[in-house]
Amino acid sequence: MNQNGFNLKSSLLKEIDFYLVTDSGLSKNGTLSDVREAVESGCKIVQYREKDKSTKEMVEEASEIKRICSTRAIFLVNDRIDVALAVDADGVHIGQDDMPIETARKLLGEDKIIGLSVNGREEAVLAEKQGADYIGLGPIFDTATKKDAGDGIGPLKIREVKDAVKIPVVAIGGINKGNCESVIQNGADSLVAISAVICSDDVKKETEYLIDMVRKNKKIGQVRLLYLV
């Protein structure tokens, strides 16, 4: 992999605080509205996840999301590498049962971002070895958003995974305003809180809250680390 390309992707992903994942089945105001509000609030990464629309509809919607994200946010497509290629997205997020990372990399190229869902330390280490740019770790807590997600692994598992890999760790699964601080305090670089944001009446307000919370707890963690060094 081109070292400059790796460094650029790594630096961009390290800046992420709140990670928006779309879900048209849960959204109160619609996917495009959710993306627009979140990006305007400072969200730096958007994953377009759509299971119920045709490929044509997805390409059209993804094109508009890319326009909204523009230079303000990283734009990824969940699972559908064909859609990502069609709109020239910044990359994809794939699961354990989706296309292998090596194949996805050949199709997308070295400069695109590839994220992989993992459930624990072993999968995280393997993902890094295979070339994932970041991992989505979860579910941290029990969640009804993804029916096949499995039981929550708990926030303490984040530290175990974080200590085992160098790539960014994005926490996902059952995260809300009541438990989100424990996620960052245990080492997650960023988090996904789907229902807490897109099921709300004010996506912008909820996004701003989560971004502030993540930044605050990251600073606290950095201060603690300084005292330990």
Secondary structure, DSSP 8 states (H G I E B T S, - for coil): --HHHHHHHHHHHHT--BEEE--TTT-SS-HHHHHHHHHHTT--EEEE--SSS-HHHHHHHHHHHHHHHTTTSEEEEES-HHHHHHHT-SEEEE-TTSS-HHHHHHHH-TTSEEEEEESSHHHHHHHHHHT-SEEEE--SS--SSSTT--S---THHHHHHHTT-SS-EEE-SS--TTTHHHHHHTT-SEE--HHHHHTSS-HHHHHHHHHHHHHHHHHHHHHHHHHH-
